[in-house]
Amino acid sequence: MVISKKIKAYDLVIFGTKGDLARKKLLPSLYRLEKLNKLYKDTRIIGIGRANWKNKEYKKIAKQSIYNYNNKILEKNIWKKFSSRLHFLNIDVNDINNFHKLKKLCNKKKRIIIHYFAMPPSIFGIICKGLGKFNLNSNKNRIIIEKPIGTSLKTSKKINNTIGKYFLEKQIFRIDHYLGKETILNLIALKFSNSHFFTNWNKNTVDHIQITVSEEVGIEGRWSYFDKVGQMKDMIQNHLLQILSIIAMSPPDNLKANNIQLEKLKVLKSLSIINRDNINEFTVRGQYTSGLLKNLKVPGYINEIGSIKNRNTETFVAIKVNIKNSQWNNVPFYLRTGKRMPIKKSEIVIFFKPNYLNLFKKNNENKLLNKMVINLQPNEGIDIYINNKVPGLDSNFKLKQIKFKFSYQKEFKNLYLYDAYERLLLESSLGNQSLFVSKKEIEASWKWVDSIIKSWKKKKSKVEFYKAGTWGPESSNYLLKKDGRSWNKI
Ligand SMILES: NC(=O)c1ccc[n+]([C@@H]2O[C@H](COP(=O)([O-])OP(=O)(O)OC[C@H]3O[C@@H](n4cnc5c(N)ncnc54)[C@H](OP(=O)(O)O)[C@@H]3O)[C@@H](O)[C@H]2O)c1
């Protein structure tokens, strides 16, 4: 990714620069972009927060954050260059008159301004109002907003509509950081540039697809946030549905943002509806109890520090969903995500149908299903499992499944692998929306998720418990077992 000379320098304003996201992800990513020489020479980074800090104090905090979240590495010369970009403004956004400070600073340079809202969505509206009042929302400027965009279709529409009063859709960059991952982008290349995949990526050849996003962490002190949303809204509505829409989408007319977003949207709109009639058949909700994780005893969800007892919030979800279109009809997609799982892992597994000839069945029970495992994290890459004859004189064709392995780290060891936030910050500076989520996609996802949540409520669904350090409640295994399948062994 080369920075085009045509693109002007920009200023990046980080609303909420004292917060978790800014300290752990944004500032360290920007520092690494500096090191890679990917920041425009004149770009300034303007942190907004509620603190009586001068620039010097902001720089001190930023330096510490970068050091802590950049593997304890901070190079003197890079830091010197990077820190010269940093400015701090003490603004409580609830008083929009305070935005004159930002206006004054930005007026000095007539540049594109990218506003990153690293603040709770409940105050996105007031930020927009402040930006609008001081004309900081002009057409050339952009905003980047983070998930969760709302907690339902209704609230997401409200946020989108409020923002829409001040910014056009082409100015709004909605982040789902999974879209910045190299392996997710490679899915598009894998599907549409390889004819043997392209022609076989459909109901004729694919038996079913599994998507797993497991976390080792528990609630991590995010009690006030997570307990209100649960795993369904926190993970399925955004990350898993985005992954699903990319795997299942048809080829876009070209790689322009609106065409990619349109194909993903078609998938989201074709998801089979899960409602009161089939909720128990297609979904599983779980909550972790105390258990052993990597030989360490960890508390259960309701025993975590700051917890409220007797909560029915799900920390695990498994879902079976179909896509009602001619490409995928009758191919189940199984989604699973949970906290306090044995390991942190994100993978997509495509299981291909058994060879209908079945010539080798006699000596090879259960071994003939080909599969492709796409490792999203860690160890990004692809493993393809192919059946081969075991060498020997016997004519019974004993088969062995062999793994063909592609590892990003090994294959491209001389190339820098951008992390998701680095890539997304770069793409937003270039004005490229193809790795961002459109308003319509967000709303289609919420519509589908709302139906599930409403049905759980109507059915008074109770979470099933699973021990921390396991792969979720037994019903999750049963979800596949009743279809004669099982989760990919991780
Ligand atoms: N943390 C992550 O890794 C992560 C990942 C994905 C999405 N997100 C999303 O990113 C956004 C920020 O998350 P976060 O974890 O960074 O939250 P956070 O740690 O609570 O930080 C939010 C920041 O906003 C500031 N703030 C709140 N109200 C303000 C106001 N009226 N005026 C000025 N500043 C105000 C807070 O300032 P004070 O310090 O003064 O209170 C705080 O520094 C949220 O939408 C979240 O859902 C976060």
The ligand as an ORCA input file, in Angstrom:
! r2SCAN-3c Opt
* xyz 0 1
  N     -11.701     -1.222     23.907
  C     -11.745     -1.933     22.805
  O     -10.842     -2.726     22.506
  C     -12.902     -1.764     21.863
  C     -13.069     -2.728     20.840
  C     -14.111     -2.572     19.937
  C     -14.955     -1.488     20.058
  N     -14.786     -0.579     21.052
  C     -15.693      0.588     21.085
  O     -14.910      1.769     21.056
  C     -15.511      2.795     21.821
  C     -14.578      3.222     22.939
  O     -14.306      2.105     23.749
  P     -13.266      2.115     24.945
  O     -13.108      0.714     25.373
  O     -12.039      2.860     24.588
  O     -14.086      2.913     26.054
  P     -13.510      3.650     27.329
  O     -12.262      2.998     27.809
  O     -14.638      3.803     28.266
  O     -13.096      5.079     26.766
  C     -14.018      6.020     26.367
  C     -13.402      7.375     26.541
  O     -14.390      8.323     26.213
  C     -14.255      9.395     27.102
  N     -15.500     10.117     27.271
  C     -16.701      9.650     27.662
  N     -17.591     10.650     27.708
  C     -16.935     11.773     27.365
  C     -17.299     13.119     27.227
  N     -18.535     13.551     27.474
  N     -16.371     14.005     26.829
  C     -15.105     13.625     26.616
  N     -14.685     12.354     26.719
  C     -15.590     11.441     27.105
  C     -13.858      8.768     28.407
  O     -13.209      9.788     29.095
  P     -12.880      9.741     30.658
  O     -11.613      8.968     30.700
  O     -12.728     11.163     31.011
  O     -14.047      9.086     31.326
  C     -12.949      7.646     27.965
  O     -11.605      8.032     27.964
  C     -16.813      2.200     22.317
  O     -17.801      2.499     21.379
  C     -16.536      0.700     22.321
  O     -17.690     -0.051     22.241
  C     -13.785     -0.703     21.950
*
